[in-house]
Amino acid sequence: MQHKKLKVLVLGYGAREHALAWKIAQSPRVGRIFVAPGNAGTAEIATNVPISDEDVAGLLAFARQNQIDLTVVGTNDPLALGVVDAFQAAGLAIFGPRQAAARLEYSKAFAKEFMQRHHIPTPAFATFQNYDEAVQYVAGLPNGRLVVKVSGLGKMGLGVTVCDSKTEARAALHSYMVEKLLGDAAAQTVIIEERLSGPELSMFALSDGQTAVPLFPVRDHKRIFDGDTGPNTGGMGAFAPVADLPANFVAQVMQTIIQPTIDGMAAEGHPYVGVLFAGLMLTDRDVQVLEFNCRFGNPETLVLMSLLESDLVEAMLACSEGRLTPSHVQIADGAAVAVMLASPNYPAETFPVGLPISGTKAARALPNVNLFHHGTACANGRLVTSRGRVLAVTATAHDLPSALKRAYQAVDKVSFAGAQFRRDIGGKLHLQKPPIVSWPEKQVGWGTAV
């Protein structure tokens, strides 16, 4: 029996959504793809829809009017706004967790307390709603090597401050809770977290609410400059496979982190359906969860989609319909790497836009190279920059050195004024011994809301 051709709507504007649309287009079940709002790259393979991914009512009206068969949520804000709940209430299929389950990302306080309840390894922490009490707590700690986080969603690496001293920690608390750098909502709850050391890693898995099936680990590079220096960004590149991981690493992460999270959410009455993204740190004690994200990462998705052999649409439908099995995820041999090109002055809040981009056709002519657009637009028939991160050159090969060589050959063909990119994407992970500090519980226990 032949299936009807599906109409798929992807929510988002960036390279992640471009990569998702590219992979969705490979499914024989798909007839037409829409991306809201999309970019110049998605316009080449789909129909862009001028609706913000945060306009839940507008998206729902569009999906109804155009008889969309499956909606795929790319970004985090629609999840926090309850887009999945709204679509499901209207009887429309959508891939992603409901609003209550998405608290694992948009409420770091909820996520930390959830992990504490379900014995999922995560750095020790305390949450605060009062600035003076937070400052007093920092004063009582043995040192100032800690992390200060706002509980809500951050932007471009904002909302997380890694501190080397108590002075830096107090300054971070003041900027978030008093100056309200990220707004009133972000100022309401702040987390003070134990700072550990070690390589970081992103692990992805699909879930239908009960069964979790792994994709694979990806390493991304957050800092703007080579050598992991400079301010944090949304991500300057990613690669897989990751060297120096034990053979049973994925199985251990699934057993100790991913499946307990899926089981815990189900037990608490909020089954988690969608993709779960665990930001991990490899310490000499164990693997620790730094954060959860409730959608595909960006730029990690570019690597994931490049190496995913199986039908993404079939896997998403299996998640939505509660019938996910390991057979829905098949990974290709080889390696993939993504290198992000960014605007001059990024990640500062202001940077030039409308810069003409050249060389994309020559880059795409190279074998096994894709260009996934993040912040691009068309102006007078010409491709121009429109955001801080502009586009990602992605390449695959039989091994990582070959993929890196191919990616950078393509990068050198793309240009726009002041383009920034890192030359060291794909650096090896080396597990290093972190200092282990025993922190006192003081007046409030770790994880206690004050």
C-alpha positions as CSV (number, residue, x, y, z in Angstrom):
1,M,0.0,0.0,0.0
2,Q,1.4,3.3,-1.0
3,H,1.5,6.1,1.5
4,K,0.3,9.6,0.6
5,K,2.9,12.2,0.2
6,L,3.3,14.1,3.5
7,K,3.4,17.9,4.0
8,V,6.0,18.8,6.6
9,L,6.4,22.1,8.5
10,V,9.8,22.9,10.2
11,L,9.8,25.6,12.8
12,G,13.0,27.8,12.9
13,Y,15.3,30.0,10.9
14,G,18.8,28.6,11.2
15,A,21.3,26.1,10.0
16,R,19.7,23.4,12.2
17,E,16.4,23.8,10.4
18,H,18.1,23.9,7.0
19,A,19.8,20.6,7.9
20,L,16.6,19.1,9.2
21,A,14.7,20.2,6.0
22,W,17.5,18.7,3.9
23,K,17.3,15.4,5.6
24,I,13.5,15.4,5.6
25,A,13.5,16.0,1.9
26,Q,15.3,12.7,1.4
27,S,12.3,10.7,2.8
28,P,10.3,9.1,0.0
29,R,7.2,9.8,2.1
30,V,7.5,13.5,1.9
31,G,5.9,15.6,-0.8
32,R,6.3,19.2,0.3
33,I,8.3,21.0,3.0
34,F,7.6,24.4,4.6
35,V,10.0,26.3,6.9
36,A,8.8,29.0,9.2
37,P,10.4,31.5,8.9
38,G,13.4,29.9,7.2
39,N,16.3,31.6,5.4
40,A,17.9,31.9,2.0
41,G,19.2,28.3,2.2
42,T,15.9,26.7,3.2
43,A,14.2,28.6,0.3
44,E,16.2,26.4,-2.1
45,I,14.7,23.2,-0.9
46,A,11.4,24.2,0.8
47,T,8.8,27.0,0.9
48,N,9.6,29.6,3.5
49,V,6.6,30.9,5.5
50,P,6.8,34.4,6.9
51,I,5.6,33.4,10.4
52,S,7.8,33.7,13.5
53,D,8.5,30.3,15.1
54,E,7.2,32.0,18.4
55,D,3.8,32.8,16.9
56,V,2.0,29.7,18.0
57,A,-1.5,30.9,16.9
58,G,-0.2,31.8,13.5
59,L,1.6,28.6,13.0
60,L,-1.4,26.6,14.1
61,A,-3.6,28.4,11.7
62,F,-1.1,27.9,8.8
63,A,-0.9,24.1,9.6
64,R,-4.6,23.7,9.6
65,Q,-5.2,25.7,6.4
66,N,-2.4,23.8,4.6
67,Q,-3.2,20.4,6.0
68,I,0.3,19.8,7.4
69,D,0.8,16.2,8.2
70,L,3.9,16.6,10.5
71,T,5.4,19.6,12.2
72,V,9.0,19.5,13.4
73,V,10.1,21.9,16.1
74,G,13.7,23.1,15.6
75,T,14.1,25.9,18.2
76,N,13.6,26.0,21.9
77,D,11.3,29.0,22.4
78,P,8.2,27.4,20.7
79,L,8.5,24.4,23.1
80,A,8.5,26.7,26.1
81,L,5.5,28.5,24.6
82,G,3.6,25.3,24.4
83,V,3.5,24.8,20.6
84,V,3.3,21.0,20.9
85,D,0.4,21.2,23.3
86,A,-1.5,23.5,21.0
87,F,-0.9,21.3,17.9
88,Q,-1.8,18.1,19.7
89,A,-5.0,19.7,21.1
90,A,-5.9,20.5,17.4
91,G,-5.2,16.8,16.4
92,L,-2.1,17.7,14.4
93,A,1.1,15.5,14.5
94,I,4.1,17.3,15.8
95,F,7.6,16.2,16.8
96,G,8.8,17.6,20.1
97,P,8.1,17.5,23.9
98,R,5.1,19.1,25.4
99,Q,5.5,22.3,27.5
100,A,5.7,20.5,30.8
101,A,8.4,18.1,29.6
102,A,10.3,20.9,27.9
103,R,11.0,22.4,31.3
104,L,14.1,20.2,31.2
105,E,15.5,23.0,29.0
106,Y,13.7,26.2,29.7
107,S,13.9,25.9,33.5
108,K,17.4,24.9,34.6
109,A,16.1,24.9,38.2
110,F,13.5,22.3,37.3
111,A,16.1,20.2,35.4
112,K,18.6,20.3,38.3
113,E,16.0,19.3,40.9
114,F,14.7,16.6,38.5
115,M,18.2,15.1,38.2
116,Q,18.6,15.3,41.9
117,R,15.3,13.4,42.5
118,H,16.2,10.7,40.0
119,H,19.9,10.3,40.9
120,I,21.2,11.5,37.5
121,P,24.8,12.7,37.9
122,T,25.0,16.5,37.7
123,P,27.3,19.1,39.4
124,A,26.2,20.1,42.9
125,F,24.1,23.3,43.0
126,A,21.8,25.6,44.9
127,T,19.0,27.8,43.6
128,F,18.2,31.4,44.7
129,Q,15.5,34.0,44.1
130,N,17.0,36.5,46.4
131,Y,20.2,38.4,45.5
132,D,21.5,39.1,49.0
133,E,21.1,35.4,50.0
134,A,22.9,34.3,46.8
135,V,25.8,36.6,47.6
136,Q,25.9,35.4,51.2
137,Y,26.1,31.8,50.0
138,V,29.0,32.6,47.6
139,A,30.8,34.1,50.6
140,G,30.6,30.9,52.5
141,L,32.0,28.7,49.7
142,P,35.6,27.5,49.9
143,N,36.5,29.2,46.6
144,G,35.1,31.2,43.7
145,R,35.5,28.5,41.1
146,L,31.8,28.0,40.3
147,V,29.2,28.6,37.6
148,V,26.4,31.1,37.8
149,K,23.3,30.4,35.6
150,V,20.0,31.9,35.1
151,S,17.2,29.3,35.2
152,G,15.4,30.4,32.0
153,L,16.5,30.3,28.4
154,G,19.7,32.2,27.5
155,K,20.7,33.6,24.1
156,M,24.0,33.1,22.3
157,G,25.8,31.6,25.3
158,L,24.4,34.4,27.7
159,G,22.9,33.3,31.0
160,V,25.9,31.2,32.0
161,T,29.0,32.7,33.7
162,V,32.0,30.5,34.5
163,C,33.7,32.2,37.4
164,D,37.3,32.0,38.6
165,S,36.8,34.1,41.8
166,K,34.1,35.1,44.2
167,T,34.4,38.7,42.8
168,E,33.4,37.4,39.4
169,A,30.6,35.3,40.9
170,R,29.2,38.4,42.7
171,A,29.4,40.4,39.5
172,A,27.5,37.7,37.6
173,L,24.8,37.6,40.3
174,H,24.5,41.4,40.2
175,S,24.2,41.5,36.4
176,Y,21.5,38.8,36.3
177,M,19.5,39.6,39.5
178,V,19.9,43.3,40.0
179,E,20.7,44.8,36.6
180,K,18.4,42.2,35.0
181,L,20.7,41.8,32.0
182,L,18.5,39.2,30.5
183,G,15.2,40.6,31.6
184,D,12.9,40.3,34.6
185,A,12.0,36.6,34.0
186,A,15.7,35.6,33.9
187,A,16.3,37.5,37.2
188,Q,13.8,35.5,39.1
189,T,15.8,32.3,39.7
190,V,19.6,31.9,39.5
191,I,21.6,28.7,40.1
192,I,25.0,28.6,41.7
193,E,26.7,25.4,40.6
194,E,29.9,23.5,41.4
195,R,32.5,24.0,38.7
196,L,34.1,20.8,37.4
197,S,36.7,20.3,34.7
198,G,36.9,18.1,31.7
199,P,36.0,17.8,28.1
200,E,32.4,18.6,27.1
201,L,30.3,16.5,24.8
202,S,26.8,16.5,23.3
203,M,24.8,13.3,23.4
204,F,21.5,12.9,21.5
205,A,18.7,10.3,21.7
206,L,15.2,10.0,20.3
207,S,12.3,9.0,22.6
208,D,8.7,8.1,22.2
209,G,7.9,8.6,25.9
210,Q,9.1,5.2,27.0
211,T,11.8,3.9,24.7
212,A,15.0,5.9,24.1
213,V,17.2,5.2,21.1
214,P,20.7,6.8,20.9
215,L,22.0,8.8,18.0
216,F,25.7,9.4,18.7
217,P,28.0,11.8,20.6
218,V,29.1,15.0,19.0
219,R,31.6,17.6,20.1
220,D,30.9,21.3,19.5
221,H,33.1,24.3,19.9
222,K,31.4,27.2,21.7
223,R,34.2,29.8,22.0
224,I,34.7,32.3,19.2
225,F,38.4,32.0,18.8
226,D,40.9,29.1,18.2
227,G,42.1,27.3,21.3
228,D,38.7,27.6,22.9
229,T,39.4,31.3,23.8
230,G,37.1,34.4,23.7
231,P,33.5,34.7,24.6
232,N,30.9,31.9,24.2
233,T,28.8,31.8,21.0
234,G,25.9,29.7,19.8
235,G,28.5,27.3,18.4
236,M,31.3,27.7,15.9
237,G,31.6,24.1,14.7
238,A,31.1,20.5,15.6
239,F,32.4,17.1,14.6
240,A,31.9,13.3,15.0
241,P,33.1,10.7,15.8
242,V,34.8,11.9,19.0
243,A,38.2,10.3,19.9
244,D,39.2,8.8,23.2
245,L,35.8,7.6,24.3
246,P,35.4,4.1,25.8
247,A,33.8,1.5,23.6
248,N,30.8,1.3,26.0
249,F,30.4,5.1,26.4
250,V,27.0,5.4,24.6
251,A,25.6,2.4,26.4
252,Q,26.7,3.8,29.8
253,V,25.2,7.2,29.0
254,M,21.9,5.6,28.0
255,Q,21.8,3.5,31.1
256,T,22.8,6.2,33.7
257,I,21.5,9.4,32.1
258,I,19.1,9.2,29.1
259,Q,16.9,6.3,30.0
260,P,16.5,7.4,33.7
261,T,15.5,10.8,32.4
262,I,12.8,9.3,30.1
263,D,11.6,7.0,32.9
264,G,11.6,9.8,35.4
265,M,9.6,12.1,33.2
266,A,7.1,9.4,32.6
267,A,6.8,8.6,36.3
268,E,6.1,12.2,37.0
269,G,3.3,12.3,34.5
270,H,5.1,14.2,31.7
271,P,6.2,11.6,29.1
272,Y,9.1,13.0,27.1
273,V,8.6,12.6,23.3
274,G,11.1,14.0,20.9
275,V,14.9,14.4,20.8
276,L,16.8,14.7,24.1
277,F,20.1,16.5,24.0
278,A,22.3,16.1,27.0
279,G,25.2,18.5,27.4
280,L,27.9,16.3,29.2
281,M,31.2,16.9,30.9
282,L,33.7,14.0,31.2
283,T,35.3,14.2,34.6
284,D,37.7,11.7,36.3
285,R,34.8,10.7,38.6
286,D,32.1,10.0,36.0
287,V,30.1,11.7,33.2
288,Q,28.1,14.7,34.5
289,V,25.1,16.4,33.0
290,L,25.7,20.1,32.6
291,E,22.3,20.8,31.0
292,F,19.5,19.3,28.9
293,N,18.2,20.7,25.7
294,C,14.8,19.6,24.3
295,R,15.6,19.9,20.6
296,F,18.4,19.2,18.2
297,G,21.6,21.3,18.8
298,N,23.0,23.9,16.4
299,P,25.6,23.2,14.9
300,E,25.6,19.5,16.1
301,T,22.5,18.8,14.0
302,L,24.5,19.4,10.8
303,V,26.8,16.5,11.8
304,L,24.0,14.3,13.0
305,M,22.0,14.7,9.8
306,S,25.1,14.2,7.6
307,L,25.7,10.8,9.2
308,L,22.1,9.6,9.7
309,E,21.4,6.9,7.1
310,S,17.9,6.0,8.1
311,D,14.7,7.9,7.3
312,L,14.3,10.8,9.7
313,V,10.6,11.3,9.1
314,E,9.9,7.6,9.8
315,A,11.8,8.0,13.1
316,M,9.9,11.1,14.1
317,L,6.6,9.6,13.3
318,A,7.5,6.5,15.4
319,C,8.3,8.8,18.3
320,S,5.0,10.7,18.0
321,E,3.1,7.4,17.7
322,G,4.8,5.6,20.6
323,R,6.4,2.9,18.5
324,L,10.1,3.8,18.4
325,T,12.6,0.9,18.0
326,P,16.4,0.8,17.5
327,S,15.8,0.0,13.8
328,H,14.6,3.5,13.3
329,V,18.2,4.8,13.8
330,Q,20.9,3.7,11.4
331,I,24.2,5.6,11.4
332,A,26.7,5.7,8.5
333,D,30.4,4.9,8.9
334,G,32.8,7.7,8.5
335,A,33.1,11.2,10.0
336,A,31.4,14.6,9.6
337,V,32.5,18.1,10.5
338,A,30.8,21.5,10.4
339,V,32.6,24.8,10.5
340,M,30.5,28.0,11.1
341,L,31.3,31.3,9.5
342,A,30.2,34.3,11.5
343,S,29.8,38.0,11.0
344,P,32.5,40.5,12.1
345,N,32.1,41.6,15.7
346,Y,30.0,38.5,16.6
347,P,29.1,37.5,19.3
348,A,28.7,41.1,20.4
349,E,25.1,42.3,20.2
350,T,25.8,44.6,17.3
351,F,27.4,43.5,14.0
352,P,27.0,44.4,10.4
353,V,24.4,42.7,8.2
354,G,23.7,42.8,4.5
355,L,27.2,41.9,3.6
356,P,27.4,40.2,0.2
357,I,28.5,36.5,0.3
358,S,30.5,34.9,-2.5
359,G,31.9,31.5,-3.3
360,T,29.0,29.3,-2.1
361,K,28.6,27.7,-5.5
362,A,32.3,26.7,-5.7
363,A,32.2,25.4,-2.1
364,R,29.2,23.2,-2.8
365,A,30.8,21.8,-6.0
366,L,33.4,20.0,-3.8
367,P,32.5,16.3,-3.2
368,N,30.5,15.5,0.0
369,V,30.2,19.2,1.0
370,N,27.0,20.9,2.1
371,L,26.4,24.5,3.1
372,F,23.7,24.9,5.7
373,H,22.6,28.5,6.0
374,H,22.0,30.1,9.4
375,G,21.8,33.9,9.0
376,T,21.4,34.6,5.3
377,A,18.9,36.5,3.1
378,C,18.5,37.5,-0.5
379,A,18.8,41.2,-1.3
380,N,18.4,42.3,-5.0
381,G,19.0,38.8,-6.1
382,R,22.2,38.4,-4.1
383,L,23.0,36.3,-1.0
384,V,23.8,38.5,2.0
385,T,24.4,38.1,5.7
386,S,21.5,38.6,8.1
387,R,22.6,37.3,11.6
388,G,25.7,36.9,13.7
389,R,26.3,33.3,12.6
390,V,25.9,33.2,8.9
391,L,26.5,29.7,7.4
392,A,28.1,26.4,8.2
393,V,30.3,24.4,5.8
394,T,29.7,20.7,6.4
395,A,31.7,17.8,5.0
396,T,31.8,14.0,5.3
397,A,34.5,11.6,4.6
398,H,35.8,8.1,5.6
399,D,37.7,9.5,8.6
400,L,37.8,12.8,10.6
401,P,41.1,14.2,9.1
402,S,39.8,13.8,5.6
403,A,36.5,15.4,6.5
404,L,38.3,18.3,8.2
405,K,40.5,18.8,5.1
406,R,37.5,18.8,2.8
407,A,35.5,21.2,5.0
408,Y,38.4,23.7,5.2
409,Q,38.9,23.5,1.5
410,A,35.3,24.6,1.1
411,V,35.5,27.3,3.8
412,D,38.4,28.9,1.9
413,K,36.1,29.3,-1.1
414,V,33.4,31.2,0.8
415,S,33.9,34.9,1.7
416,F,32.2,38.0,3.0
417,A,33.7,41.1,4.6
418,G,35.2,40.4,8.0
419,A,34.1,36.7,8.1
420,Q,35.2,34.9,11.3
421,F,35.7,31.1,11.6
422,R,37.8,28.8,13.7
423,R,40.7,26.8,12.2
424,D,40.9,24.2,15.0
425,I,37.5,22.5,14.7
426,G,38.0,18.8,15.3
427,G,40.6,19.0,18.0
428,K,40.9,15.8,20.1
429,L,39.4,15.4,23.5
430,H,41.9,14.6,26.2
431,L,40.4,13.7,29.6
432,Q,42.1,15.7,32.3
433,K,41.9,15.3,36.1
434,P,39.9,18.2,37.6
435,P,40.4,19.5,41.1
436,I,37.9,17.8,43.4
437,V,36.5,20.2,46.0
438,S,34.3,19.1,48.8
439,W,31.8,22.0,49.2
440,P,29.9,22.5,52.5
441,E,26.2,22.5,52.4
442,K,26.0,25.6,54.6
443,Q,22.6,27.1,55.4
444,V,20.9,25.6,52.4
445,G,21.5,22.1,51.0
446,W,22.5,21.6,47.4
447,G,19.4,21.8,45.3
448,T,17.3,23.6,47.9
449,A,15.3,26.6,46.6
450,V,15.7,29.6,48.8
